[in-house]
Amino acid sequence: MSVVNRITTGVFSTWANFFITAATSLVLAPFLVHRLGNDGYGLWSLYMAFTGYFTLIDFGVSPAIVRYASKYAAIEDGEAEHRILATGLVFFALASVVVMAIVAGATLGYASLFPEPGVPLPIARATFLLVGLDFALNLPFSVFQGVLLGHQRYLALQGINIVVRLLRFGLVLALMSEGPGGLVLLAAVFLSTSLLRDAGLYRAATRSLGAPIRLKNFRKAAVRDLLDYSVPAFVISISIRLMAYTDSMVIGYAIGVGAITYYALAASLVDYVQEIGWGLAGVLVPVVSGHEALDQVGPIRKRYLQFTRYCVFLMTPIVAISFVLGRSFFIRWVGPDYALSADILAILVSGMAVFVILMPAQAVLKGMSRHRYLARLLVVEAVLNLVLSLYLARDYGVVGVALGTLIPRLAVSGVVLPVIMLRLLDIPFLGFLRAGFLPALPGAGTLLLLAWLTQPLVARDLGWGGMVLVGACFAGAFGLVTLALGTSRVERRWLTARVLRAGRALRRAAGSPPPR
């Protein structure tokens, strides 16, 4: 499979998994609330948050596995790859033992660690134990997921994820009983489907490697290689988490807990945008790692400019639609009292646009093992985010907290990170603007014209149908103009061929004869 096809497969399979996950989650949330009751669902959410902190025990080793798997696969050094994978497997096995010990201790001391569960204590304990075991047993299989990502086996990885997600969704809908007793069944369904996913990851990764990972290949020297990459990756993860959680803590401290809702509603939508953005840019990490291993700077430069342009294409209509339809959406979604969330959304989505457009830079730095620059920048941004949010919250309330997130992102990541990338890849500044941003200008101008023309319509209380129609018009107009004026002939020809191929596949699936 060519590099272009692998990248395309990675992007669209990742997006498919994301949208299926989002759709099933939206359906399951109210279903579980009705089945488990407020106390049961609240306890389940608490367990999910508690085990979420266990992800820190990864210590950045998962992205290191992806980096080295792609590097050694590119230079066809299977021996070195098996050494790093065996070392990673030992690390995650030890981490799994540590998590199991913590879970066992927390289960025994449950009454003193958790608030009154609101459900029978044996059910609460059993559910917590199953949830903890689910996480602990999954840890070693992070290595096999890293292999599939590093080898760019996206169809295998996301296919397994999608099948297991849909199976879990069906089992929960079919088996869930009412009352708190359903908690144990829910945890058992999650654990069993996770083990099924792990088996699929093991089989697919072993086939990709051509041989199983053997612990005898563990080497102390490989530990140093893992840590050399994983420590900055861990700092990056911590910084992003701090920025994600800082704003809510600041609002609760400086304004009041009730004000968090206005912010959280907007932030939850922006989180989806981040996931979509990384689904596009994240596939660059193994591609860049492979080129870097072969000392090929030219292809890295080309992919960086190309994907920066694609991220600009992605974010331009999202930002425009958020500004135009944000107020109507929140009024219709949660009520007129939450129109303030539309202003917060406009600020946050602007900052997220900068973050997503810079995701190719993050991917390149990670793929080239230069992510120490990124770690330092994100630490600075996280600190400035906290300081500015506290300061601006006093005078501007929740909107000030949102501005406290936007300003550091524009000043630090939006300015410093591109400068680092242009120097690292020897790209002229005007060349960067011409390749990354100029192709989106015709589409952006079209969106500004549409925003002006639809202003009287949007000022009214649009229903769901009206919002979908306006959003589709914005996205469609931007897509057509950008396709005609912002893409090359080669890209248009490639896209046309893929659309025609997809059409033929759909006709075959429907049993229609191919056109003559």
Secondary structure, 3 states (H helix, E strand, C coil): CCHHHHHHHHHHHHHHHHHHHHHHHHHHHHHHHHHHHHHHHHHHHHHHHHHHHHHHHHCCHHHHHHHHHHHHHHCCCHHHHHHHHHHHHHHHHHHHHHHHHHHHHHHHCHHHHCCCCCCCHHHHHHHHHHHHHHHHHHHHHHHHHHHHHHCCCHHHHHHHHHHHHHHHHHHHHHHCCCCCCHHHHHHHHHHHHHHHHHHHHHHHHHHHHCCCCCHHHCCHHHHHHHHHHHHHHHHHHHHHHHHHHHHHHHHHHHCCHHHHHHHHHHHHHHHHHHHHHHHHHCCHHHHHHHHHHCCCHHHHHHHHHHHHHHHHHHHHHHHHHHHHHHHHHHHHHCCHHHCHHHHHHHHHHHHHHHHHHCHHHHHHHHHCCCCHHHHHHHHHHHHHHHHHHHHHHHHHHHHHHHHHHHHHHHHHHCCHHHHHHHHHHCCCHHHHHHHHCHHHHHHHHHHHHHHHHCHHHHCCCCCHHHHHHHHHHHHHHHHHHHHHHCCCHHHHHHHHHHHHHHHHHHHHHHCCCCCC
